[in-house]
Amino acid sequence: MEDKNYSMFSAPVSGKIYPLRDSLDEAVAQGFLGRGILILPEDNIVYSPCHGQVVLVYPTKHAIIIKSDDGIAVLVHLGMNTAELNGEGFTVHVKDGDYIEQGQKLLEFDLAFLKDSKLSLLSPIVFPNLNDLDFMSVLHLGEAAANEPLVMICKKDD
């Protein structure tokens, strides 16, 4: 049996990767929601970045929290202030409590509609339950394809 001491998370959507500090939302940029990255989506399908369980699908359909099989929470949040759209332009394919596989379709969104809404499409992907001693490595900045490895996390032993 392999002794794995890290967790790998894939890009949930194809797009350009930015550091979290580039967020227009100060709370996100300062890391108050957790460590992570930003993705500017180039297509309209969001996939699960890991195997795990859906903890919460926001009623406004713009964000989903997943708890990975390794116990790491990940928030996939599409755009900024997109909760204001009250679910318009979003189609969710999972529900709270669902077990999901890495690469499984989570949601789709109307990219043209979101661009027309004049809201920022920079999408935070954050890991809210990491502590200061946990190591997080972004494998690359620049362009990422959906489902390719993007973030590696090594949790400090509890």
Contacts in CASP RR format, 6 or more apart in sequence:
PFRMAT RR
TARGET T0000
AUTHOR 0000-0000-0000
METHOD contacts of the structure
MODEL  1
MEDKNYSMFSAPVSGKIYPLRDSLDEAVAQGFLGRGILILPEDNIVYSPC
HGQVVLVYPTKHAIIIKSDDGIAVLVHLGMNTAELNGEGFTVHVKDGDYI
EQGQKLLEFDLAFLKDSKLSLLSPIVFPNLNDLDFMSVLHLGEAAANEPL
VMICKKDD
5 154 0 8 1.000
6 152 0 8 1.000
6 153 0 8 1.000
6 154 0 8 1.000
7 50 0 8 1.000
7 68 0 8 1.000
7 70 0 8 1.000
7 72 0 8 1.000
7 152 0 8 1.000
7 153 0 8 1.000
7 154 0 8 1.000
7 155 0 8 1.000
8 50 0 8 1.000
8 149 0 8 1.000
8 151 0 8 1.000
8 152 0 8 1.000
9 49 0 8 1.000
9 50 0 8 1.000
9 68 0 8 1.000
9 72 0 8 1.000
9 74 0 8 1.000
9 125 0 8 1.000
9 149 0 8 1.000
9 150 0 8 1.000
9 151 0 8 1.000
9 152 0 8 1.000
9 153 0 8 1.000
10 47 0 8 1.000
10 49 0 8 1.000
10 50 0 8 1.000
10 102 0 8 1.000
10 103 0 8 1.000
10 146 0 8 1.000
10 147 0 8 1.000
10 148 0 8 1.000
10 149 0 8 1.000
10 150 0 8 1.000
11 17 0 8 1.000
11 39 0 8 1.000
11 49 0 8 1.000
11 144 0 8 1.000
11 145 0 8 1.000
11 146 0 8 1.000
11 147 0 8 1.000
11 148 0 8 1.000
11 150 0 8 1.000
12 39 0 8 1.000
12 46 0 8 1.000
12 47 0 8 1.000
12 48 0 8 1.000
12 49 0 8 1.000
12 76 0 8 1.000
12 106 0 8 1.000
12 125 0 8 1.000
12 146 0 8 1.000
13 39 0 8 1.000
13 41 0 8 1.000
13 42 0 8 1.000
13 43 0 8 1.000
13 45 0 8 1.000
13 46 0 8 1.000
13 47 0 8 1.000
13 123 0 8 1.000
13 146 0 8 1.000
14 41 0 8 1.000
14 42 0 8 1.000
14 43 0 8 1.000
14 143 0 8 1.000
14 144 0 8 1.000
14 145 0 8 1.000
14 146 0 8 1.000
15 39 0 8 1.000
15 40 0 8 1.000
15 41 0 8 1.000
15 42 0 8 1.000
15 43 0 8 1.000
15 143 0 8 1.000
15 144 0 8 1.000
15 145 0 8 1.000
16 39 0 8 1.000
16 40 0 8 1.000
16 42 0 8 1.000
16 142 0 8 1.000
16 143 0 8 1.000
16 144 0 8 1.000
17 37 0 8 1.000
17 38 0 8 1.000
17 39 0 8 1.000
17 138 0 8 1.000
17 140 0 8 1.000
17 141 0 8 1.000
17 142 0 8 1.000
17 143 0 8 1.000
17 144 0 8 1.000
17 150 0 8 1.000
18 37 0 8 1.000
18 38 0 8 1.000
18 39 0 8 1.000
18 40 0 8 1.000
18 122 0 8 1.000
18 141 0 8 1.000
19 37 0 8 1.000
19 38 0 8 1.000
19 138 0 8 1.000
19 141 0 8 1.000
20 28 0 8 1.000
20 29 0 8 1.000
20 31 0 8 1.000
20 35 0 8 1.000
20 36 0 8 1.000
20 37 0 8 1.000
20 38 0 8 1.000
20 124 0 8 1.000
20 126 0 8 1.000
21 29 0 8 1.000
22 29 0 8 1.000
22 38 0 8 1.000
22 122 0 8 1.000
23 29 0 8 1.000
23 38 0 8 1.000
23 80 0 8 1.000
23 122 0 8 1.000
23 124 0 8 1.000
24 80 0 8 1.000
24 120 0 8 1.000
24 122 0 8 1.000
25 80 0 8 1.000
25 124 0 8 1.000
27 33 0 8 1.000
28 80 0 8 1.000
28 124 0 8 1.000
28 126 0 8 1.000
31 126 0 8 1.000
33 75 0 8 1.000
33 124 0 8 1.000
33 126 0 8 1.000
33 128 0 8 1.000
34 126 0 8 1.000
34 127 0 8 1.000
34 128 0 8 1.000
34 130 0 8 1.000
35 126 0 8 1.000
35 127 0 8 1.000
35 130 0 8 1.000
35 136 0 8 1.000
36 124 0 8 1.000
36 125 0 8 1.000
36 126 0 8 1.000
36 127 0 8 1.000
36 136 0 8 1.000
36 138 0 8 1.000
36 151 0 8 1.000
37 124 0 8 1.000
37 125 0 8 1.000
37 138 0 8 1.000
37 150 0 8 1.000
37 151 0 8 1.000
38 122 0 8 1.000
38 123 0 8 1.000
38 124 0 8 1.000
38 125 0 8 1.000
39 122 0 8 1.000
39 123 0 8 1.000
39 125 0 8 1.000
39 144 0 8 1.000
40 121 0 8 1.000
40 122 0 8 1.000
40 123 0 8 1.000
41 78 0 8 1.000
41 109 0 8 1.000
41 111 0 8 1.000
41 121 0 8 1.000
41 123 0 8 1.000
43 111 0 8 1.000
43 146 0 8 1.000
44 108 0 8 1.000
44 109 0 8 1.000
44 110 0 8 1.000
44 111 0 8 1.000
45 105 0 8 1.000
45 107 0 8 1.000
45 108 0 8 1.000
45 146 0 8 1.000
46 64 0 8 1.000
46 76 0 8 1.000
46 78 0 8 1.000
46 105 0 8 1.000
46 106 0 8 1.000
46 107 0 8 1.000
46 108 0 8 1.000
46 109 0 8 1.000
47 102 0 8 1.000
47 103 0 8 1.000
47 104 0 8 1.000
47 105 0 8 1.000
47 106 0 8 1.000
47 146 0 8 1.000
47 147 0 8 1.000
48 66 0 8 1.000
48 100 0 8 1.000
48 101 0 8 1.000
48 102 0 8 1.000
48 103 0 8 1.000
48 104 0 8 1.000
48 106 0 8 1.000
49 66 0 8 1.000
49 74 0 8 1.000
49 76 0 8 1.000
49 102 0 8 1.000
49 103 0 8 1.000
49 125 0 8 1.000
49 150 0 8 1.000
49 151 0 8 1.000
50 66 0 8 1.000
50 68 0 8 1.000
50 69 0 8 1.000
50 70 0 8 1.000
50 72 0 8 1.000
50 74 0 8 1.000
50 102 0 8 1.000
51 68 0 8 1.000
51 69 0 8 1.000
51 100 0 8 1.000
51 101 0 8 1.000
51 102 0 8 1.000
52 66 0 8 1.000
52 67 0 8 1.000
52 68 0 8 1.000
52 69 0 8 1.000
52 99 0 8 1.000
52 100 0 8 1.000
53 66 0 8 1.000
53 67 0 8 1.000
53 97 0 8 1.000
53 98 0 8 1.000
53 99 0 8 1.000
53 100 0 8 1.000
54 64 0 8 1.000
54 65 0 8 1.000
54 66 0 8 1.000
54 94 0 8 1.000
54 95 0 8 1.000
54 96 0 8 1.000
54 97 0 8 1.000
54 98 0 8 1.000
54 99 0 8 1.000
54 100 0 8 1.000
55 65 0 8 1.000
55 66 0 8 1.000
55 67 0 8 1.000
55 73 0 8 1.000
55 96 0 8 1.000
55 97 0 8 1.000
56 64 0 8 1.000
56 65 0 8 1.000
56 96 0 8 1.000
57 63 0 8 1.000
57 64 0 8 1.000
57 92 0 8 1.000
57 94 0 8 1.000
57 95 0 8 1.000
57 96 0 8 1.000
58 64 0 8 1.000
58 83 0 8 1.000
60 82 0 8 1.000
60 83 0 8 1.000
60 85 0 8 1.000
60 86 0 8 1.000
60 87 0 8 1.000
60 90 0 8 1.000
61 87 0 8 1.000
61 89 0 8 1.000
61 90 0 8 1.000
61 91 0 8 1.000
61 92 0 8 1.000
61 107 0 8 1.000
62 77 0 8 1.000
62 78 0 8 1.000
62 79 0 8 1.000
62 82 0 8 1.000
62 83 0 8 1.000
62 85 0 8 1.000
62 87 0 8 1.000
62 90 0 8 1.000
63 75 0 8 1.000
63 76 0 8 1.000
63 77 0 8 1.000
63 78 0 8 1.000
63 83 0 8 1.000
64 75 0 8 1.000
64 76 0 8 1.000
64 92 0 8 1.000
64 94 0 8 1.000
64 106 0 8 1.000
64 107 0 8 1.000
65 73 0 8 1.000
65 74 0 8 1.000
65 75 0 8 1.000
65 76 0 8 1.000
66 73 0 8 1.000
66 74 0 8 1.000
66 76 0 8 1.000
66 100 0 8 1.000
67 73 0 8 1.000
68 74 0 8 1.000
70 155 0 8 1.000
71 129 0 8 1.000
72 127 0 8 1.000
72 129 0 8 1.000
72 130 0 8 1.000
72 153 0 8 1.000
72 155 0 8 1.000
73 127 0 8 1.000
73 128 0 8 1.000
73 129 0 8 1.000
74 125 0 8 1.000
74 126 0 8 1.000
74 127 0 8 1.000
75 124 0 8 1.000
75 125 0 8 1.000
75 126 0 8 1.000
75 127 0 8 1.000
75 128 0 8 1.000
76 106 0 8 1.000
76 123 0 8 1.000
76 125 0 8 1.000
77 123 0 8 1.000
77 124 0 8 1.000
77 125 0 8 1.000
77 126 0 8 1.000
78 90 0 8 1.000
78 107 0 8 1.000
78 109 0 8 1.000
78 114 0 8 1.000
78 121 0 8 1.000
78 123 0 8 1.000
79 114 0 8 1.000
79 119 0 8 1.000
79 120 0 8 1.000
79 121 0 8 1.000
79 122 0 8 1.000
79 123 0 8 1.000
79 124 0 8 1.000
80 119 0 8 1.000
80 120 0 8 1.000
80 121 0 8 1.000
80 122 0 8 1.000
80 124 0 8 1.000
81 119 0 8 1.000
81 120 0 8 1.000
82 114 0 8 1.000
82 117 0 8 1.000
82 119 0 8 1.000
84 119 0 8 1.000
85 114 0 8 1.000
85 117 0 8 1.000
85 119 0 8 1.000
88 113 0 8 1.000
89 109 0 8 1.000
89 110 0 8 1.000
89 113 0 8 1.000
89 114 0 8 1.000
90 107 0 8 1.000
90 108 0 8 1.000
90 109 0 8 1.000
90 110 0 8 1.000
91 107 0 8 1.000
91 108 0 8 1.000
91 109 0 8 1.000
92 106 0 8 1.000
92 107 0 8 1.000
93 105 0 8 1.000
93 106 0 8 1.000
93 107 0 8 1.000
93 108 0 8 1.000
94 100 0 8 1.000
94 104 0 8 1.000
94 106 0 8 1.000
94 107 0 8 1.000
100 106 0 8 1.000
102 147 0 8 1.000
103 146 0 8 1.000
103 147 0 8 1.000
111 121 0 8 1.000
114 121 0 8 1.000
115 121 0 8 1.000
125 151 0 8 1.000
127 136 0 8 1.000
127 151 0 8 1.000
127 153 0 8 1.000
130 136 0 8 1.000
130 153 0 8 1.000
130 155 0 8 1.000
131 156 0 8 1.000
133 156 0 8 1.000
134 153 0 8 1.000
134 154 0 8 1.000
134 155 0 8 1.000
134 156 0 8 1.000
135 153 0 8 1.000
135 154 0 8 1.000
135 156 0 8 1.000
136 151 0 8 1.000
136 152 0 8 1.000
136 153 0 8 1.000
137 151 0 8 1.000
137 152 0 8 1.000
137 153 0 8 1.000
138 150 0 8 1.000
138 151 0 8 1.000
139 149 0 8 1.000
139 150 0 8 1.000
139 151 0 8 1.000
139 152 0 8 1.000
140 150 0 8 1.000
144 150 0 8 1.000
END
